[in-house]
Amino acid sequence: MQIIQSSVIDNIKVNFNSLFPAEKKVAQYILEHLNEVIFLNISELATNSNSSESSVVRMAKHLGYNGYFQMRLLLSNDISKKDKDILCNQPLLTSEKIFSSCANRIQSLSNMITTEQLVKAAKLIQNARICHITSIGNTIPVAIDLGFRLERNGQACTYSNQPEQYYNHIALGHKDDLLIAITRSGASKQVLKSISLAEKKGMKILIITASLNEEFTKKADCILQINDTNEIINQKVRADSHLLEIALNDALIYVVKNYLLFDNSFEQSQNLNEVELLLSETKL
């Protein structure tokens, strides 16, 4: 497979004059609709640029690509990198840039957390008698969100904004329980103490953190790392943003709810229907 070293955008601009007229129509449309084109298939691009599918293919090959699919894939990577570079040096002044920044950050999770890790974490949750979720400071809403939504899916949980309460929950817990410890810094004393308590009780331990350390590696049965690989410099919304943790909650809930798609041997709890029925009584 031939890989063009320059970006697709630069390649089009440098070779634009050498393209045939029908190919130029496609190339010009691409340059004018970069963020749109990466979501278009060959038929849609041909229609939008008032050209034919054969012209799209010929243009891509004329530029040195194996075909339009390869060119579109490389263009998507170019745009992602370009957006990141721009956002790192400029304020987010439009809704498009703001949401693009959020989307890029969430997408970066797939570089840190594998499907196998998500399934492993979901299996720990599914097999737990009770999930004890601990956090401190501004990650408390993340723990509450995860605990409430797991309960909605039939999984018993404990969670609190008071360390003394979740210490008590763990102390009264069982070896068949699971501790879910959330600490972005990896240095939260209260959360670290909850990990030590859970270890003494023989509980399984799932840690969600941005900072791995040797202690975590020794004690945890599963670690989900949420380092932000698309970090944006000089943006005020960054320091206290827990978008990645919330996105990870969504991913965990999805795998837990659809666990049969990942493990056919698992028997889903009947508590889910009971919880949904109870909640339905509060809705019109």
Secondary structure in CASP SS format (residue, H / E / C, confidence):
PFRMAT SS
TARGET T0000
AUTHOR 0000-0000-0000
METHOD secondary structure of the structure
MODEL  1
M C 1.00
Q C 1.00
I C 1.00
I C 1.00
Q C 1.00
S C 1.00
S C 1.00
V H 1.00
I H 1.00
D H 1.00
N H 1.00
I H 1.00
K H 1.00
V H 1.00
N H 1.00
F H 1.00
N H 1.00
S H 1.00
L C 1.00
F C 1.00
P H 1.00
A H 1.00
E H 1.00
K H 1.00
K H 1.00
V H 1.00
A H 1.00
Q H 1.00
Y H 1.00
I H 1.00
L H 1.00
E H 1.00
H C 1.00
L H 1.00
N H 1.00
E H 1.00
V H 1.00
I C 1.00
F C 1.00
L C 1.00
N C 1.00
I H 1.00
S H 1.00
E H 1.00
L H 1.00
A H 1.00
T H 1.00
N H 1.00
S C 1.00
N C 1.00
S C 1.00
S C 1.00
E H 1.00
S H 1.00
S H 1.00
V H 1.00
V H 1.00
R H 1.00
M H 1.00
A H 1.00
K H 1.00
H H 1.00
L C 1.00
G C 1.00
Y C 1.00
N C 1.00
G C 1.00
Y H 1.00
F H 1.00
Q H 1.00
M H 1.00
R H 1.00
L H 1.00
L H 1.00
L H 1.00
S H 1.00
N H 1.00
D H 1.00
I H 1.00
S H 1.00
K H 1.00
K H 1.00
D H 1.00
K H 1.00
D H 1.00
I H 1.00
L H 1.00
C H 1.00
N H 1.00
Q C 1.00
P C 1.00
L C 1.00
L C 1.00
T C 1.00
S H 1.00
E H 1.00
K H 1.00
I H 1.00
F H 1.00
S H 1.00
S H 1.00
C H 1.00
A H 1.00
N H 1.00
R H 1.00
I H 1.00
Q H 1.00
S C 1.00
L H 1.00
S H 1.00
N H 1.00
M H 1.00
I C 1.00
T C 1.00
T H 1.00
E H 1.00
Q H 1.00
L H 1.00
V H 1.00
K H 1.00
A H 1.00
A H 1.00
K H 1.00
L H 1.00
I H 1.00
Q H 1.00
N H 1.00
A C 1.00
R C 1.00
I C 1.00
C E 1.00
H E 1.00
I E 1.00
T E 1.00
S C 1.00
I C 1.00
G H 1.00
N H 1.00
T H 1.00
I H 1.00
P H 1.00
V H 1.00
A H 1.00
I H 1.00
D H 1.00
L H 1.00
G H 1.00
F H 1.00
R H 1.00
L H 1.00
E H 1.00
R H 1.00
N C 1.00
G C 1.00
Q C 1.00
A C 1.00
C E 1.00
T E 1.00
Y E 1.00
S C 1.00
N C 1.00
Q C 1.00
P H 1.00
E H 1.00
Q H 1.00
Y H 1.00
Y H 1.00
N H 1.00
H H 1.00
I H 1.00
A H 1.00
L C 1.00
G C 1.00
H C 1.00
K C 1.00
D C 1.00
D C 1.00
L E 1.00
L E 1.00
I E 1.00
A E 1.00
I E 1.00
T E 1.00
R C 1.00
S C 1.00
G C 1.00
A C 1.00
S C 1.00
K H 1.00
Q H 1.00
V H 1.00
L H 1.00
K H 1.00
S H 1.00
I H 1.00
S H 1.00
L H 1.00
A H 1.00
E H 1.00
K H 1.00
K H 1.00
G C 1.00
M C 1.00
K E 1.00
I E 1.00
L E 1.00
I E 1.00
I E 1.00
T E 1.00
A C 1.00
S C 1.00
L C 1.00
N C 1.00
E H 1.00
E H 1.00
F H 1.00
T H 1.00
K H 1.00
K H 1.00
A C 1.00
D C 1.00
C E 1.00
I E 1.00
L E 1.00
Q E 1.00
I C 1.00
N C 1.00
D C 1.00
T C 1.00
N C 1.00
E C 1.00
I C 1.00
I C 1.00
N C 1.00
Q C 1.00
K C 1.00
V C 1.00
R C 1.00
A C 1.00
D C 1.00
S C 1.00
H C 1.00
L H 1.00
L H 1.00
E H 1.00
I H 1.00
A H 1.00
L H 1.00
N H 1.00
D H 1.00
A H 1.00
L H 1.00
I H 1.00
Y H 1.00
V H 1.00
V H 1.00
K H 1.00
N C 1.00
Y H 1.00
L H 1.00
L H 1.00
F H 1.00
D C 1.00
N C 1.00
S C 1.00
F C 1.00
E C 1.00
Q C 1.00
S C 1.00
Q C 1.00
N H 1.00
L H 1.00
N H 1.00
E H 1.00
V H 1.00
E H 1.00
L H 1.00
L H 1.00
L H 1.00
S H 1.00
E C 1.00
T C 1.00
K C 1.00
L C 1.00
END
